[in-house]
């Protein structure tokens, strides 16, 4: 059992369509002994967002204020859309000064990937791709797998993610671990908020995207020269995409085979990361060693902020 932590809720994207899920998440954390701050972020609404742009940016910028108590964990309320509207409003210099080397874990996935990309590109901050308040902590039945991996990642200076998914080739590489939601990564190509990472291990996921749209976004990364500079591409969950008779056998494996052929980057499949109930927590910007083969794969991760 983890020790009690201070957890601050931020809402950089949408508001919770199910208010009960936000309450369940906060109640779960408090019942586990944690102190929860920022509950008001779960109650704001502006259009389809969890508050006006200035309010949502202030959730993150207050972390740069020396007068603001630093929590142990900064937890995204949910994804959706809206984080990209904040990228030009964040105090990167102040966040870098206050958070570099601090044992603070900023955690989320989906639309939160835009924040993670920008914080790494502009401030060099390592964050965590992992669970969020409403979808994960506030689920009707929270995943024990997700919670166990979350605390292990945040409290262990070194940890290993192992998956039994059989791979078609042997891989043994190390590099910077980075990634998240594919749509968000593709949307920031060519902007100042896209990290310039060579020799990295890129992990991706998405939801409700047809295989041709997944292929198109991967082509964008390929044509921008990003994929060829990575040691490996690790695929998480791609849920919700629906095929039609017109696809005529064209599915996600066919799209991935096309990308593997043109980009020449090794592809690993079977990572439990994305919009499913079970997801691992991955430090964006940490160091990782990836070993893959016929018996599955492992990611051994170091160099990320850990909670004291």
C-alpha positions in Angstrom: 0.0 0.0 0.0 1.4 3.4 -1.0 1.8 6.1 1.7 -0.7 9.0 1.7 0.0 11.5 -1.1 -1.2 15.0 -2.0 -3.0 14.9 -5.4 -4.0 18.0 -7.3 -6.7 17.8 -10.0 -6.2 19.8 -13.2 -8.6 20.1 -16.2 -6.6 21.0 -19.3 -9.2 19.5 -21.7 -12.9 18.6 -21.4 -15.3 18.6 -18.5 -16.7 15.3 -17.2 -19.9 14.3 -19.0 -20.5 12.0 -16.0 -20.2 14.0 -12.8 -20.6 10.9 -10.8 -17.4 9.5 -12.3 -15.4 12.5 -11.0 -17.0 12.1 -7.6 -16.2 8.4 -7.5 -12.6 9.1 -8.4 -12.1 11.7 -5.7 -13.9 9.5 -3.2 -11.7 6.6 -4.1 -8.5 8.6 -3.7 -9.6 10.0 -0.3 -10.8 6.6 0.9 -7.2 5.4 0.2 -5.9 8.1 2.5 -4.8 10.6 -0.1 -5.4 14.4 0.2 -7.1 15.7 -2.9 -6.9 19.3 -4.0 -8.4 21.1 -7.0 -11.8 19.5 -6.8 -13.3 22.7 -8.3 -11.6 21.8 -11.6 -14.0 18.9 -11.9 -17.0 21.3 -11.6 -16.1 23.9 -14.2 -17.7 24.1 -17.6 -17.2 26.4 -20.5 -18.5 25.2 -23.9 -17.1 21.7 -24.2 -14.1 22.5 -22.0 -13.3 22.1 -18.3 -13.3 25.9 -17.9 -12.2 28.9 -20.0 -8.7 28.7 -21.5 -7.2 31.1 -18.9 -8.7 29.0 -16.1 -7.4 25.7 -17.5 -3.9 27.2 -18.2 -3.9 28.5 -14.6 -4.3 25.0 -13.3 -0.8 24.2 -14.6 0.8 27.6 -14.3 0.2 27.8 -10.6 2.7 25.0 -10.3 5.4 27.6 -11.3 4.4 29.9 -8.4 6.8 29.6 -5.5 3.9 30.4 -3.1 1.9 27.4 -4.4 2.3 24.2 -2.4 3.7 21.5 -4.8 1.6 18.3 -4.7 3.0 14.9 -5.1 0.8 14.2 -8.1 -0.9 16.4 -10.7 -3.7 14.3 -12.1 -5.6 15.2 -15.3 -9.3 15.2 -14.9 -10.0 13.7 -18.4 -9.1 14.0 -22.0 -11.4 15.0 -24.9 -10.1 18.1 -26.6 -8.8 21.5 -25.5 -5.2 21.0 -24.3 -3.8 22.4 -27.6 -5.4 25.7 -26.9 -3.3 26.1 -23.8 0.2 25.5 -25.3 0.8 29.2 -26.0 -0.3 30.2 -22.5 1.9 28.0 -20.3 4.8 29.5 -18.3 7.5 27.0 -19.5 10.4 28.9 -17.9 8.6 29.0 -14.5 7.5 25.4 -14.7 11.1 24.4 -15.6 12.6 26.3 -12.7 10.1 24.9 -10.2 9.6 21.3 -11.4 13.0 20.2 -12.7 14.3 17.7 -10.2 11.2 17.9 -8.1 9.5 14.7 -7.0 6.2 15.7 -8.7 4.4 13.4 -11.1 2.2 15.0 -13.8 -0.1 12.2 -15.1 -2.7 11.7 -17.8 -3.1 10.4 -21.4 -5.2 11.0 -24.5 -5.5 14.8 -25.1 -3.1 15.3 -22.2 -0.4 14.1 -24.6 -0.3 17.7 -26.1 0.7 19.0 -22.6 3.4 16.3 -22.2 4.9 17.0 -25.6 5.1 20.7 -25.0 6.5 20.4 -21.5 9.3 18.1 -22.7 10.0 20.2 -25.8 10.0 23.6 -24.1 11.0 22.8 -20.5 12.6 19.3 -20.6 10.1 18.0 -18.0 9.5 14.3 -17.6 5.8 13.5 -17.1 3.7 10.3 -16.9 1.4 8.8 -19.5 -1.1 7.0 -17.3 -4.6 7.0 -15.6 -6.9 10.0 -15.3 -9.5 10.9 -12.7 -12.8 10.1 -14.3 -12.0 7.3 -16.7 -9.7 5.3 -14.4 -10.0 6.2 -10.8 -13.7 7.1 -11.3 -14.6 3.9 -13.1 -17.5 1.8 -11.8 -14.9 -0.9 -11.1 -11.4 0.6 -11.1 -8.8 -1.7 -12.6 -6.5 -3.2 -10.0 -3.9 -3.7 -12.8 -4.0 0.0 -13.6 -3.7 1.1 -10.0 -0.9 -1.3 -9.2 1.2 -0.1 -12.2 0.5 3.5 -11.5 1.9 3.4 -8.0 4.8 1.2 -9.0 5.9 3.6 -11.7 5.6 6.7 -9.5 7.4 5.2 -6.5 10.1 3.0 -8.2 13.4 4.5 -9.5 13.6 1.6 -11.9 10.7 -0.7 -13.0 9.9 -3.1 -15.8 6.8 -3.5 -17.8 6.4 -7.0 -19.2 3.9 -8.1 -21.8 3.5 -11.7 -23.1 2.5 -10.6 -26.6 4.5 -12.6 -29.2 6.7 -10.5 -31.5 7.8 -11.4 -35.0 11.4 -10.3 -34.5 14.1 -9.9 -31.9 14.7 -6.4 -30.6 17.1 -5.1 -28.0 17.4 -1.3 -28.0 17.5 1.6 -25.5 16.6 5.3 -25.8 14.3 8.0 -24.6 10.8 6.7 -24.0 8.2 9.1 -25.3 4.8 9.2 -27.0 1.1 9.0 -26.1 -2.0 9.7 -28.2 -1.2 9.4 -31.9 -3.6 12.1 -33.1 -2.0 14.6 -30.6 1.5 13.7 -31.7 0.7 14.1 -35.4 -1.1 17.4 -34.7 2.0 19.0 -33.3 4.5 18.0 -36.0 6.3 21.2 -37.3 5.4 23.2 -34.2 7.6 24.5 -31.4 5.8 22.0 -29.1 7.1 18.9 -30.8 10.2 17.4 -29.1 13.2 16.6 -31.3 14.1 13.1 -30.1 16.7 10.9 -31.8 17.0 7.2 -31.0 13.9 7.2 -29.0 11.3 4.5 -28.2 8.0 5.9 -29.3 4.8 4.5 -27.9 1.4 5.3 -29.3 -2.3 4.7 -28.8 -5.6 6.1 -30.1 -9.4 5.6 -29.9 -12.2 5.6 -32.5 -9.8 6.0 -35.4 -10.2 3.9 -38.6 -7.1 2.1 -39.7 -6.7 4.4 -42.7 -6.6 7.4 -40.4 -4.0 5.7 -38.2 -1.9 5.0 -41.3 -2.3 8.6 -42.4 -1.1 10.0 -39.1 1.8 7.5 -39.1 2.7 8.6 -42.6 2.8 12.2 -41.3 5.4 11.1 -38.7 7.2 9.2 -41.4 7.3 11.9 -44.0 8.4 14.4 -41.3 11.4 12.2 -40.7 10.4 11.3 -37.1 9.8 7.5 -37.4 13.1 6.8 -39.1 14.9 8.4 -36.2 13.4 6.1 -33.6 14.7 2.8 -32.3 11.3 1.3 -32.2 7.6 2.0 -32.4 5.5 0.4 -29.6 1.8 0.1 -30.2 -0.7 0.4 -27.3 -4.5 0.0 -27.6 -6.3 1.2 -30.7 -9.9 0.7 -29.7 -13.2 1.7 -31.3 -12.2 1.8 -34.9 -14.9 0.2 -37.1 -14.3 -1.5 -40.5 -16.8 -1.6 -43.4 -17.2 -3.8 -46.4 -15.4 -1.2 -48.5 -12.2 -1.9 -46.6 -11.9 -5.2 -48.4 -9.4 -6.8 -46.0 -7.7 -3.5 -45.1 -7.3 -3.5 -41.3 -4.9 -2.2 -38.7 -2.3 -5.0 -39.2 -2.4 -4.1 -43.0 -1.8 -0.4 -42.2 1.0 -1.2 -39.8 2.7 -3.5 -42.3 2.6 -0.7 -44.8 4.2 1.7 -42.4 6.9 -0.8 -41.3 7.8 -1.3 -44.9 8.2 2.4 -45.8 9.6 3.7 -42.5 11.9 0.8 -41.6 11.2 1.1 -37.9 10.8 -2.0 -35.8 7.2 -2.3 -34.5 6.3 -3.9 -31.2 2.6 -4.7 -30.4 0.6 -5.6 -27.3 1.3 -2.7 -24.9 -1.6 -2.2 -22.5 -1.7 1.6 -22.8 -4.6 3.7 -24.1 -8.3 3.9 -23.6 -8.9 0.4 -22.2 -9.6 -0.4 -18.6 -6.1 -1.8 -18.1 -3.1 0.5 -18.7 0.4 0.8 -17.6 2.0 4.1 -16.5 4.9 5.2 -18.6 7.3 8.1 -17.9 7.4 10.4 -20.9 11.1 11.4 -21.3 12.7 8.8 -19.1 15.3 6.2 -20.3 14.1 2.8 -21.3 15.5 -0.5 -22.6 13.2 -2.5 -24.9 13.8 -6.2 -25.4 11.3 -8.1 -27.6 11.1 -11.5 -29.0 8.9 -14.6 -29.5 8.1 -14.8 -25.8 6.9 -11.2 -25.5 8.6 -7.9 -24.6 9.9 -5.9 -21.7 10.5 -2.2 -21.1 12.9 -1.4 -18.2 12.6 2.3 -17.3 14.8 4.6 -15.3 15.6 8.3 -14.9 12.0 9.6 -14.1 10.8 11.6 -11.1 9.9 9.3 -8.2 7.8 10.2 -5.2 9.7 10.4 -1.9 
